[in-house]
Amino acid sequence: MKYHGLSSERRKHLARILAIGKGAITINDAAKTLNWDREKARLFLSSLNRSGWLKLIKYGVYVPVPLEADEPGLTSENELVLSNYLFGKCYIGGWSAASFWGLTDQLFRKVWVLTTNFVRKKEEIKSGHTYLLQHISNDYFFGLHTEWIGQDKVHLSDPHKTVIDFANFIDAYGLQSLIDVLTSYLHSEHKNLNVLLDYAHKANNRTLFKRIGFMLEKLAPDEEMAIYHCLENISKGPSKLSPKLSCEIYISKWKLKVPQYMARQ
């Protein structure tokens, strides 16, 4: 790679920073690599941003701009890597994780991120990538798979946690999405209802047992032990299968209000 428009010394500094091999570069990365103080590193990265060699995506966080790019851009892998730099303690979930585990054949340009950071906007566009955000508590940070992309570690929900997320945040994904993902899970190599129900306990939301148990009765009625376990752990008060939908029918067994078409199935 040739660095036009930079002095030989600055080219060497930039090459050393890029040699780290991370998807994004922070002020601390530059300071440590070049043995500089933070202020000197900050000014250097800022100057590279102004001259077009780096692109600022968040205060103190930069990504390299490929020489062949007409406009600053990132690889499809980097959109996952960047989530760590943009959203703090987080993992990739939702449809992004469902696609990763083969629970859907659909491909998505957006990235679903669950983060312990405060979420001001549900959707953010960073460096040309669209991120859909969901706030979670620290206690909900479990059931994760670690994927290494270059020098960066990315967390994704494992197959069981992916199903739990669709059931727990049903308003974000929709009832039909839960049906589709749970159906795929039940017919996949990942199926393990013991783990799934253990995660439901860890999620500390007894409505999950209503939703999962009711859906198992519809989709996998032979899973009697799992269905019974769900029934034994439901909350006492009435709940809606999907709060955003009109749920006219009350299923007393599950203490669950469901749409009319679901009661008929």
C-alpha atoms as an extended CHARMM CRD file, in Angstrom:
* protein
*
       265  EXT
         1         1  MET       CA              0.0000000000        0.0000000000        0.0000000000  PROA      1               0.0000000000
         2         2  LYS       CA              1.3220000000        3.4530000000       -0.9200000000  PROA      2               0.0000000000
         3         3  TYR       CA              0.4650000000        6.5250000000        1.1200000000  PROA      3               0.0000000000
         4         4  HSD       CA              0.4400000000        9.5470000000       -1.1710000000  PROA      4               0.0000000000
         5         5  GLY       CA              0.2290000000       13.0280000000        0.3160000000  PROA      5               0.0000000000
         6         6  LEU       CA              2.0020000000       12.0830000000        3.5550000000  PROA      6               0.0000000000
         7         7  SER       CA              5.5800000000       12.6130000000        4.5930000000  PROA      7               0.0000000000
         8         8  SER       CA              7.7030000000        9.4760000000        4.8060000000  PROA      8               0.0000000000
         9         9  GLU       CA              7.6560000000        9.6980000000        8.6070000000  PROA      9               0.0000000000
        10        10  ARG       CA              3.8680000000       10.0380000000        8.7850000000  PROA      10              0.0000000000
        11        11  ARG       CA              3.4950000000        7.1690000000        6.3020000000  PROA      11              0.0000000000
        12        12  LYS       CA              5.5340000000        4.9580000000        8.6320000000  PROA      12              0.0000000000
        13        13  HSD       CA              3.3950000000        5.9640000000       11.6170000000  PROA      13              0.0000000000
        14        14  LEU       CA              0.1840000000        5.2050000000        9.7190000000  PROA      14              0.0000000000
        15        15  ALA       CA              1.5500000000        1.8620000000        8.5030000000  PROA      15              0.0000000000
        16        16  ARG       CA              2.3990000000        0.8520000000       12.0790000000  PROA      16              0.0000000000
        17        17  ILE       CA             -1.1000000000        1.7180000000       13.2700000000  PROA      17              0.0000000000
        18        18  LEU       CA             -2.7760000000       -0.1970000000       10.4410000000  PROA      18              0.0000000000
        19        19  ALA       CA             -0.5140000000       -3.1810000000       11.1040000000  PROA      19              0.0000000000
        20        20  ILE       CA             -2.3850000000       -3.7110000000       14.3810000000  PROA      20              0.0000000000
        21        21  GLY       CA             -4.9920000000       -5.4090000000       12.1980000000  PROA      21              0.0000000000
        22        22  LYS       CA             -8.0590000000       -4.2090000000       14.1020000000  PROA      22              0.0000000000
        23        23  GLY       CA            -11.2910000000       -3.1810000000       12.4560000000  PROA      23              0.0000000000
        24        24  ALA       CA            -11.1190000000        0.2430000000       14.0710000000  PROA      24              0.0000000000
        25        25  ILE       CA             -8.3830000000        2.3840000000       15.5860000000  PROA      25              0.0000000000
        26        26  THR       CA             -8.6800000000        4.2200000000       18.8880000000  PROA      26              0.0000000000
        27        27  ILE       CA             -6.5690000000        6.9720000000       20.3880000000  PROA      27              0.0000000000
        28        28  ASN       CA             -5.2660000000        4.4710000000       22.9360000000  PROA      28              0.0000000000
        29        29  ASP       CA             -4.2630000000        2.0680000000       20.1390000000  PROA      29              0.0000000000
        30        30  ALA       CA             -2.2610000000        4.7770000000       18.3960000000  PROA      30              0.0000000000
        31        31  ALA       CA             -0.6690000000        6.0580000000       21.5960000000  PROA      31              0.0000000000
        32        32  LYS       CA              0.4150000000        2.5670000000       22.6510000000  PROA      32              0.0000000000
        33        33  THR       CA              1.6960000000        1.5470000000       19.2020000000  PROA      33              0.0000000000
        34        34  LEU       CA              3.6580000000        4.7420000000       18.5860000000  PROA      34              0.0000000000
        35        35  ASN       CA              4.6720000000        5.2320000000       22.2230000000  PROA      35              0.0000000000
        36        36  TRP       CA              3.1030000000        8.6820000000       22.2900000000  PROA      36              0.0000000000
        37        37  ASP       CA              0.9390000000       10.4590000000       24.8500000000  PROA      37              0.0000000000
        38        38  ARG       CA             -2.8080000000       10.5420000000       24.1770000000  PROA      38              0.0000000000
        39        39  GLU       CA             -2.8990000000       14.1500000000       23.0290000000  PROA      39              0.0000000000
        40        40  LYS       CA             -0.2110000000       13.6480000000       20.4010000000  PROA      40              0.0000000000
        41        41  ALA       CA             -1.9530000000       10.4840000000       19.2000000000  PROA      41              0.0000000000
        42        42  ARG       CA             -5.3090000000       12.2740000000       19.0880000000  PROA      42              0.0000000000
        43        43  LEU       CA             -3.9250000000       15.1010000000       16.9660000000  PROA      43              0.0000000000
        44        44  PHE       CA             -2.2430000000       12.6530000000       14.5820000000  PROA      44              0.0000000000
        45        45  LEU       CA             -5.4210000000       10.6220000000       14.0400000000  PROA      45              0.0000000000
        46        46  SER       CA             -7.4310000000       13.8090000000       13.6330000000  PROA      46              0.0000000000
        47        47  SER       CA             -5.0580000000       15.0350000000       10.9250000000  PROA      47              0.0000000000
        48        48  LEU       CA             -5.3360000000       11.6920000000        9.0970000000  PROA      48              0.0000000000
        49        49  ASN       CA             -9.1030000000       12.0460000000        9.2420000000  PROA      49              0.0000000000
        50        50  ARG       CA             -8.9560000000       15.5380000000        7.7300000000  PROA      50              0.0000000000
        51        51  SER       CA             -6.6650000000       14.3600000000        4.9410000000  PROA      51              0.0000000000
        52        52  GLY       CA             -8.9280000000       11.4050000000        4.1110000000  PROA      52              0.0000000000
        53        53  TRP       CA             -6.7800000000        8.4900000000        5.3020000000  PROA      53              0.0000000000
        54        54  LEU       CA             -9.0190000000        7.6660000000        8.2530000000  PROA      54              0.0000000000
        55        55  LYS       CA            -12.7120000000        8.1630000000        8.8480000000  PROA      55              0.0000000000
        56        56  LEU       CA            -14.0880000000        9.2480000000       12.2190000000  PROA      56              0.0000000000
        57        57  ILE       CA            -17.0510000000        7.0850000000       13.2760000000  PROA      57              0.0000000000
        58        58  LYS       CA            -17.2500000000        8.1100000000       16.9240000000  PROA      58              0.0000000000
        59        59  TYR       CA            -15.1890000000       10.4020000000       19.1230000000  PROA      59              0.0000000000
        60        60  GLY       CA            -11.7360000000        8.8360000000       19.3570000000  PROA      60              0.0000000000
        61        61  VAL       CA            -12.5730000000        5.9270000000       17.0300000000  PROA      61              0.0000000000
        62        62  TYR       CA            -11.4590000000        5.7840000000       13.3920000000  PROA      62              0.0000000000
        63        63  VAL       CA            -11.5590000000        3.2910000000       10.5370000000  PROA      63              0.0000000000
        64        64  PRO       CA             -9.1040000000        3.0980000000        7.6180000000  PROA      64              0.0000000000
        65        65  VAL       CA            -10.3310000000        4.2060000000        4.2050000000  PROA      65              0.0000000000
        66        66  PRO       CA             -9.4310000000        1.7000000000        1.4450000000  PROA      66              0.0000000000
        67        67  LEU       CA             -7.3620000000        3.2560000000       -1.3330000000  PROA      67              0.0000000000
        68        68  GLU       CA             -9.5940000000        1.6750000000       -3.9760000000  PROA      68              0.0000000000
        69        69  ALA       CA            -12.7850000000        3.1130000000       -2.4900000000  PROA      69              0.0000000000
        70        70  ASP       CA            -14.5030000000        6.0000000000       -4.2720000000  PROA      70              0.0000000000
        71        71  GLU       CA            -15.9990000000        6.8970000000       -0.9270000000  PROA      71              0.0000000000
        72        72  PRO       CA            -15.0060000000        5.8630000000        2.5920000000  PROA      72              0.0000000000
        73        73  GLY       CA            -16.3740000000        2.3730000000        3.1500000000  PROA      73              0.0000000000
        74        74  LEU       CA            -16.0750000000       -0.7480000000        5.2230000000  PROA      74              0.0000000000
        75        75  THR       CA            -16.1490000000       -4.4750000000        4.6210000000  PROA      75              0.0000000000
        76        76  SER       CA            -19.2060000000       -6.5280000000        5.5930000000  PROA      76              0.0000000000
        77        77  GLU       CA            -17.1590000000       -8.0180000000        8.4350000000  PROA      77              0.0000000000
        78        78  ASN       CA            -16.3090000000       -4.6200000000        9.8260000000  PROA      78              0.0000000000
        79        79  GLU       CA            -19.9370000000       -3.7270000000       10.3540000000  PROA      79              0.0000000000
        80        80  LEU       CA            -19.9540000000       -6.3950000000       13.0740000000  PROA      80              0.0000000000
        81        81  VAL       CA            -16.5460000000       -5.4130000000       14.4400000000  PROA      81              0.0000000000
        82        82  LEU       CA            -17.5320000000       -1.7640000000       14.6890000000  PROA      82              0.0000000000
        83        83  SER       CA            -20.4320000000       -2.5310000000       17.0200000000  PROA      83              0.0000000000
        84        84  ASN       CA            -17.9350000000       -3.0150000000       19.8710000000  PROA      84              0.0000000000
        85        85  TYR       CA            -16.4290000000        0.4000000000       19.2740000000  PROA      85              0.0000000000
        86        86  LEU       CA            -19.7440000000        2.1530000000       18.7540000000  PROA      86              0.0000000000
        87        87  PHE       CA            -22.0520000000        0.6220000000       21.3490000000  PROA      87              0.0000000000
        88        88  GLY       CA            -19.8800000000       -0.5460000000       24.2290000000  PROA      88              0.0000000000
        89        89  LYS       CA            -20.7550000000       -3.8370000000       25.9040000000  PROA      89              0.0000000000
        90        90  CYS       CA            -22.9530000000       -5.4930000000       23.3100000000  PROA      90              0.0000000000
        91        91  TYR       CA            -23.6510000000       -8.5180000000       21.1720000000  PROA      91              0.0000000000
        92        92  ILE       CA            -24.9930000000       -9.1700000000       17.6960000000  PROA      92              0.0000000000
        93        93  GLY       CA            -28.4620000000      -10.6980000000       17.8600000000  PROA      93              0.0000000000
        94        94  GLY       CA            -31.8800000000      -10.6900000000       16.2370000000  PROA      94              0.0000000000
        95        95  TRP       CA            -32.0150000000      -11.3810000000       12.5220000000  PROA      95              0.0000000000
        96        96  SER       CA            -28.2430000000      -10.9450000000       12.2150000000  PROA      96              0.0000000000
        97        97  ALA       CA            -27.6820000000      -13.8630000000       14.5920000000  PROA      97              0.0000000000
        98        98  ALA       CA            -30.5340000000      -15.8790000000       13.0710000000  PROA      98              0.0000000000
        99        99  SER       CA            -28.8510000000      -15.5660000000        9.6770000000  PROA      99              0.0000000000
       100       100  PHE       CA            -25.4550000000      -16.5200000000       11.1500000000  PROA      100             0.0000000000
       101       101  TRP       CA            -26.8880000000      -19.7330000000       12.6490000000  PROA      101             0.0000000000
       102       102  GLY       CA            -28.9410000000      -20.6760000000        9.6040000000  PROA      102             0.0000000000
       103       103  LEU       CA            -32.2840000000      -20.0440000000       11.3050000000  PROA      103             0.0000000000
       104       104  THR       CA            -33.3410000000      -17.9750000000        8.3090000000  PROA      104             0.0000000000
       105       105  ASP       CA            -32.4280000000      -17.9530000000        4.6290000000  PROA      105             0.0000000000
       106       106  GLN       CA            -32.9160000000      -14.2190000000        4.3980000000  PROA      106             0.0000000000
       107       107  LEU       CA            -29.9950000000      -11.8190000000        4.1100000000  PROA      107             0.0000000000
       108       108  PHE       CA            -30.1160000000       -8.4780000000        5.8740000000  PROA      108             0.0000000000
       109       109  ARG       CA            -28.2270000000       -5.2460000000        5.3080000000  PROA      109             0.0000000000
       110       110  LYS       CA            -29.0450000000       -4.0260000000        8.8110000000  PROA      110             0.0000000000
       111       111  VAL       CA            -27.2670000000       -5.1960000000       11.9640000000  PROA      111             0.0000000000
       112       112  TRP       CA            -29.2020000000       -6.0110000000       15.1480000000  PROA      112             0.0000000000
       113       113  VAL       CA            -27.2620000000       -5.0490000000       18.2880000000  PROA      113             0.0000000000
       114       114  LEU       CA            -28.2200000000       -5.5790000000       21.9380000000  PROA      114             0.0000000000
       115       115  THR       CA            -26.2540000000       -3.2930000000       24.2310000000  PROA      115             0.0000000000
       116       116  THR       CA            -25.9970000000       -2.4120000000       27.9070000000  PROA      116             0.0000000000
       117       117  ASN       CA            -25.4700000000        1.2210000000       26.8610000000  PROA      117             0.0000000000
       118       118  PHE       CA            -28.3440000000        3.6680000000       27.1090000000  PROA      118             0.0000000000
       119       119  VAL       CA            -30.1760000000        3.6700000000       23.7750000000  PROA      119             0.0000000000
       120       120  ARG       CA            -31.2670000000        7.1070000000       22.5970000000  PROA      120             0.0000000000
       121       121  LYS       CA            -32.2870000000        6.0610000000       19.0960000000  PROA      121             0.0000000000
       122       122  LYS       CA            -33.4820000000        2.6120000000       18.0660000000  PROA      122             0.0000000000
       123       123  GLU       CA            -31.8110000000        2.9800000000       14.6800000000  PROA      123             0.0000000000
       124       124  GLU       CA            -28.4370000000        4.5300000000       13.9240000000  PROA      124             0.0000000000
       125       125  ILE       CA            -26.5000000000        4.8270000000       10.6850000000  PROA      125             0.0000000000
       126       126  LYS       CA            -22.7280000000        4.7360000000       11.1100000000  PROA      126             0.0000000000
       127       127  SER       CA            -20.2450000000        4.6610000000        8.2190000000  PROA      127             0.0000000000
       128       128  GLY       CA            -22.9670000000        3.6070000000        5.8340000000  PROA      128             0.0000000000
       129       129  HSD       CA            -24.1830000000        0.7340000000        8.0230000000  PROA      129             0.0000000000
       130       130  THR       CA            -27.5870000000        0.6550000000        9.7020000000  PROA      130             0.0000000000
       131       131  TYR       CA            -27.7120000000       -0.6230000000       13.2860000000  PROA      131             0.0000000000
       132       132  LEU       CA            -30.9420000000       -1.5100000000       15.1020000000  PROA      132             0.0000000000
       133       133  LEU       CA            -30.4130000000       -1.1850000000       18.8420000000  PROA      133             0.0000000000
       134       134  GLN       CA            -32.0200000000       -2.8220000000       21.8620000000  PROA      134             0.0000000000
       135       135  HSD       CA            -31.0830000000       -1.9280000000       25.4390000000  PROA      135             0.0000000000
       136       136  ILE       CA            -30.4400000000       -4.8240000000       27.8260000000  PROA      136             0.0000000000
       137       137  SER       CA            -29.3440000000       -5.1230000000       31.4440000000  PROA      137             0.0000000000
       138       138  ASN       CA            -25.9860000000       -6.5410000000       32.4820000000  PROA      138             0.0000000000
       139       139  ASP       CA            -27.7920000000       -9.6320000000       33.8030000000  PROA      139             0.0000000000
       140       140  TYR       CA            -29.0760000000      -10.3300000000       30.2880000000  PROA      140             0.0000000000
       141       141  PHE       CA            -25.5470000000      -10.5820000000       28.8830000000  PROA      141             0.0000000000
       142       142  PHE       CA            -25.3690000000      -14.3850000000       28.6410000000  PROA      142             0.0000000000
       143       143  GLY       CA            -25.7780000000      -17.1700000000       26.0910000000  PROA      143             0.0000000000
       144       144  LEU       CA            -23.1580000000      -15.7880000000       23.7410000000  PROA      144             0.0000000000
       145       145  HSD       CA            -20.8430000000      -17.1640000000       21.0710000000  PROA      145             0.0000000000
       146       146  THR       CA            -17.4680000000      -15.5330000000       20.4320000000  PROA      146             0.0000000000
       147       147  GLU       CA            -16.3450000000      -15.0150000000       16.8510000000  PROA      147             0.0000000000
       148       148  TRP       CA            -12.8940000000      -13.6590000000       15.9900000000  PROA      148             0.0000000000
       149       149  ILE       CA            -12.7090000000      -11.3070000000       13.0020000000  PROA      149             0.0000000000
       150       150  GLY       CA             -9.0730000000      -10.4330000000       12.4980000000  PROA      150             0.0000000000
       151       151  GLN       CA             -7.8070000000       -9.1340000000       15.8220000000  PROA      151             0.0000000000
       152       152  ASP       CA            -11.2820000000       -8.2420000000       17.0460000000  PROA      152             0.0000000000
       153       153  LYS       CA            -13.5730000000      -10.3580000000       19.1960000000  PROA      153             0.0000000000
       154       154  VAL       CA            -17.2700000000      -10.1580000000       18.3600000000  PROA      154             0.0000000000
       155       155  HSD       CA            -20.0670000000      -11.5550000000       20.5460000000  PROA      155             0.0000000000
       156       156  LEU       CA            -23.1640000000      -13.0740000000       18.9450000000  PROA      156             0.0000000000
       157       157  SER       CA            -26.1660000000      -14.6560000000       20.6180000000  PROA      157             0.0000000000
       158       158  ASP       CA            -25.9390000000      -18.4350000000       20.3770000000  PROA      158             0.0000000000
       159       159  PRO       CA            -28.8650000000      -20.2640000000       18.6940000000  PROA      159             0.0000000000
       160       160  HSD       CA            -30.8120000000      -20.7230000000       21.9510000000  PROA      160             0.0000000000
       161       161  LYS       CA            -30.3590000000      -17.1090000000       23.0700000000  PROA      161             0.0000000000
       162       162  THR       CA            -31.3770000000      -15.9630000000       19.6030000000  PROA      162             0.0000000000
       163       163  VAL       CA            -34.7580000000      -17.6710000000       20.0560000000  PROA      163             0.0000000000
       164       164  ILE       CA            -35.0810000000      -16.2060000000       23.5600000000  PROA      164             0.0000000000
       165       165  ASP       CA            -34.4520000000      -12.7180000000       22.1820000000  PROA      165             0.0000000000
       166       166  PHE       CA            -37.1870000000      -13.1020000000       19.5800000000  PROA      166             0.0000000000
       167       167  ALA       CA            -39.6030000000      -14.1900000000       22.3190000000  PROA      167             0.0000000000
       168       168  ASN       CA            -38.4770000000      -11.6360000000       24.8950000000  PROA      168             0.0000000000
       169       169  PHE       CA            -38.4440000000       -8.6420000000       22.5500000000  PROA      169             0.0000000000
       170       170  ILE       CA            -41.3890000000       -9.7660000000       20.4590000000  PROA      170             0.0000000000
       171       171  ASP       CA            -42.4730000000       -6.1650000000       19.8510000000  PROA      171             0.0000000000
       172       172  ALA       CA            -39.1930000000       -5.4940000000       18.0590000000  PROA      172             0.0000000000
       173       173  TYR       CA            -39.3720000000       -8.5370000000       15.7790000000  PROA      173             0.0000000000
       174       174  GLY       CA            -43.0440000000       -9.4790000000       15.5190000000  PROA      174             0.0000000000
       175       175  LEU       CA            -45.0310000000      -12.6220000000       16.2430000000  PROA      175             0.0000000000
       176       176  GLN       CA            -44.5210000000      -14.1570000000       12.8060000000  PROA      176             0.0000000000
       177       177  SER       CA            -40.7650000000      -13.7190000000       13.1820000000  PROA      177             0.0000000000
       178       178  LEU       CA            -40.8430000000      -15.6530000000       16.4580000000  PROA      178             0.0000000000
       179       179  ILE       CA            -42.8650000000      -18.4140000000       14.7910000000  PROA      179             0.0000000000
       180       180  ASP       CA            -40.4340000000      -18.6190000000       11.8660000000  PROA      180             0.0000000000
       181       181  VAL       CA            -37.2670000000      -18.6290000000       13.9780000000  PROA      181             0.0000000000
       182       182  LEU       CA            -38.6260000000      -21.0930000000       16.5590000000  PROA      182             0.0000000000
       183       183  THR       CA            -39.7760000000      -23.4240000000       13.7600000000  PROA      183             0.0000000000
       184       184  SER       CA            -36.3150000000      -23.3280000000       12.1770000000  PROA      184             0.0000000000
       185       185  TYR       CA            -34.6960000000      -23.9130000000       15.5700000000  PROA      185             0.0000000000
       186       186  LEU       CA            -36.8680000000      -26.9560000000       16.2870000000  PROA      186             0.0000000000
       187       187  HSD       CA            -35.7820000000      -28.5220000000       12.9860000000  PROA      187             0.0000000000
       188       188  SER       CA            -32.1170000000      -27.5700000000       13.2610000000  PROA      188             0.0000000000
       189       189  GLU       CA            -29.0010000000      -29.2390000000       14.6190000000  PROA      189             0.0000000000
       190       190  HSD       CA            -28.9400000000      -26.5590000000       17.3240000000  PROA      190             0.0000000000
       191       191  LYS       CA            -32.1610000000      -27.6900000000       18.9970000000  PROA      191             0.0000000000
       192       192  ASN       CA            -31.7490000000      -28.2200000000       22.7380000000  PROA      192             0.0000000000
       193       193  LEU       CA            -34.8760000000      -27.4200000000       24.7150000000  PROA      193             0.0000000000
       194       194  ASN       CA            -33.1300000000      -27.9250000000       28.0480000000  PROA      194             0.0000000000
       195       195  VAL       CA            -30.7340000000      -25.0870000000       27.2310000000  PROA      195             0.0000000000
       196       196  LEU       CA            -33.5440000000      -22.9750000000       25.7900000000  PROA      196             0.0000000000
       197       197  LEU       CA            -35.6110000000      -23.2580000000       28.9690000000  PROA      197             0.0000000000
       198       198  ASP       CA            -32.5650000000      -22.6750000000       31.1610000000  PROA      198             0.0000000000
       199       199  TYR       CA            -32.0310000000      -19.4180000000       29.2760000000  PROA      199             0.0000000000
       200       200  ALA       CA            -35.6930000000      -18.5310000000       29.8100000000  PROA      200             0.0000000000
       201       201  HSD       CA            -35.0830000000      -18.7910000000       33.5610000000  PROA      201             0.0000000000
       202       202  LYS       CA            -31.9520000000      -16.6340000000       33.3000000000  PROA      202             0.0000000000
       203       203  ALA       CA            -33.8810000000      -13.9980000000       31.3600000000  PROA      203             0.0000000000
       204       204  ASN       CA            -36.0890000000      -13.5740000000       34.4430000000  PROA      204             0.0000000000
       205       205  ASN       CA            -39.2930000000      -13.0150000000       32.4950000000  PROA      205             0.0000000000
       206       206  ARG       CA            -42.0090000000      -15.5820000000       33.1840000000  PROA      206             0.0000000000
       207       207  THR       CA            -44.0330000000      -14.3910000000       30.2140000000  PROA      207             0.0000000000
       208       208  LEU       CA            -41.3840000000      -16.1380000000       28.1270000000  PROA      208             0.0000000000
       209       209  PHE       CA            -42.6480000000      -19.4920000000       29.4090000000  PROA      209             0.0000000000
       210       210  LYS       CA            -46.1650000000      -18.5840000000       28.2630000000  PROA      210             0.0000000000
       211       211  ARG       CA            -45.0230000000      -17.6130000000       24.7840000000  PROA      211             0.0000000000
       212       212  ILE       CA            -42.6190000000      -20.5130000000       24.3170000000  PROA      212             0.0000000000
       213       213  GLY       CA            -44.9360000000      -23.0960000000       25.8760000000  PROA      213             0.0000000000
       214       214  PHE       CA            -47.9350000000      -21.9710000000       23.8390000000  PROA      214             0.0000000000
       215       215  MET       CA            -45.8640000000      -21.9890000000       20.6420000000  PROA      215             0.0000000000
       216       216  LEU       CA            -44.4290000000      -25.4400000000       21.4110000000  PROA      216             0.0000000000
       217       217  GLU       CA            -47.9740000000      -26.7920000000       21.7560000000  PROA      217             0.0000000000
       218       218  LYS       CA            -48.6640000000      -25.4840000000       18.2580000000  PROA      218             0.0000000000
       219       219  LEU       CA            -45.3640000000      -26.3550000000       16.5840000000  PROA      219             0.0000000000
       220       220  ALA       CA            -44.0640000000      -29.3890000000       18.4930000000  PROA      220             0.0000000000
       221       221  PRO       CA            -46.8530000000      -30.9680000000       20.5780000000  PROA      221             0.0000000000
       222       222  ASP       CA            -44.7560000000      -34.1020000000       21.1670000000  PROA      222             0.0000000000
       223       223  GLU       CA            -42.3390000000      -32.0740000000       23.3310000000  PROA      223             0.0000000000
       224       224  GLU       CA            -44.5160000000      -32.7880000000       26.3570000000  PROA      224             0.0000000000
       225       225  MET       CA            -41.8190000000      -32.4050000000       29.0300000000  PROA      225             0.0000000000
       226       226  ALA       CA            -40.7520000000      -28.9980000000       27.7570000000  PROA      226             0.0000000000
       227       227  ILE       CA            -44.3720000000      -27.8690000000       27.4720000000  PROA      227             0.0000000000
       228       228  TYR       CA            -45.1150000000      -29.0580000000       31.0140000000  PROA      228             0.0000000000
       229       229  HSD       CA            -42.0090000000      -27.2430000000       32.3110000000  PROA      229             0.0000000000
       230       230  CYS       CA            -43.2200000000      -24.0370000000       30.6960000000  PROA      230             0.0000000000
       231       231  LEU       CA            -46.6900000000      -24.4790000000       32.1790000000  PROA      231             0.0000000000
       232       232  GLU       CA            -45.2160000000      -24.9390000000       35.6630000000  PROA      232             0.0000000000
       233       233  ASN       CA            -43.2850000000      -21.6700000000       35.4080000000  PROA      233             0.0000000000
       234       234  ILE       CA            -45.7640000000      -19.2050000000       33.9180000000  PROA      234             0.0000000000
       235       235  SER       CA            -46.6170000000      -15.9570000000       35.6750000000  PROA      235             0.0000000000
       236       236  LYS       CA            -49.9580000000      -15.7410000000       37.4740000000  PROA      236             0.0000000000
       237       237  GLY       CA            -51.4510000000      -12.6800000000       35.7950000000  PROA      237             0.0000000000
       238       238  PRO       CA            -52.7390000000      -12.4820000000       32.2120000000  PROA      238             0.0000000000
       239       239  SER       CA            -50.2740000000      -11.5780000000       29.4520000000  PROA      239             0.0000000000
       240       240  LYS       CA            -50.4680000000      -10.9020000000       25.7240000000  PROA      240             0.0000000000
       241       241  LEU       CA            -48.7130000000      -13.1270000000       23.2440000000  PROA      241             0.0000000000
       242       242  SER       CA            -47.7040000000       -9.9690000000       21.3860000000  PROA      242             0.0000000000
       243       243  PRO       CA            -48.4390000000       -6.6120000000       23.0570000000  PROA      243             0.0000000000
       244       244  LYS       CA            -48.6430000000       -4.7670000000       19.7260000000  PROA      244             0.0000000000
       245       245  LEU       CA            -51.3010000000       -7.0690000000       18.2810000000  PROA      245             0.0000000000
       246       246  SER       CA            -55.0050000000       -7.2320000000       18.9790000000  PROA      246             0.0000000000
       247       247  CYS       CA            -55.3050000000      -10.3250000000       21.1850000000  PROA      247             0.0000000000
       248       248  GLU       CA            -59.0160000000      -11.0420000000       21.6100000000  PROA      248             0.0000000000
       249       249  ILE       CA            -58.8870000000      -14.6620000000       22.7650000000  PROA      249             0.0000000000
       250       250  TYR       CA            -57.8780000000      -15.6180000000       26.3010000000  PROA      250             0.0000000000
       251       251  ILE       CA            -56.2530000000      -19.0520000000       26.7010000000  PROA      251             0.0000000000
       252       252  SER       CA            -56.8540000000      -19.7900000000       30.3860000000  PROA      252             0.0000000000
       253       253  LYS       CA            -54.4180000000      -22.7230000000       30.4330000000  PROA      253             0.0000000000
       254       254  TRP       CA            -51.5460000000      -20.3680000000       29.6010000000  PROA      254             0.0000000000
       255       255  LYS       CA            -53.0830000000      -17.2060000000       31.0580000000  PROA      255             0.0000000000
       256       256  LEU       CA            -52.3270000000      -15.7580000000       27.6670000000  PROA      256             0.0000000000
       257       257  LYS       CA            -54.2610000000      -13.4670000000       25.3310000000  PROA      257             0.0000000000
       258       258  VAL       CA            -53.6870000000      -14.3740000000       21.6920000000  PROA      258             0.0000000000
       259       259  PRO       CA            -54.8950000000      -13.1760000000       18.2750000000  PROA      259             0.0000000000
       260       260  GLN       CA            -58.0110000000      -14.9390000000       17.0460000000  PROA      260             0.0000000000
       261       261  TYR       CA            -56.1920000000      -16.6730000000       14.1970000000  PROA      261             0.0000000000
       262       262  MET       CA            -53.6930000000      -18.2160000000       16.6350000000  PROA      262             0.0000000000
       263       263  ALA       CA            -56.4960000000      -19.6560000000       18.7710000000  PROA      263             0.0000000000
       264       264  ARG       CA            -57.9440000000      -21.4260000000       15.7260000000  PROA      264             0.0000000000
       265       265  GLN       CA            -54.7010000000      -23.1120000000       14.6760000000  PROA      265             0.0000000000
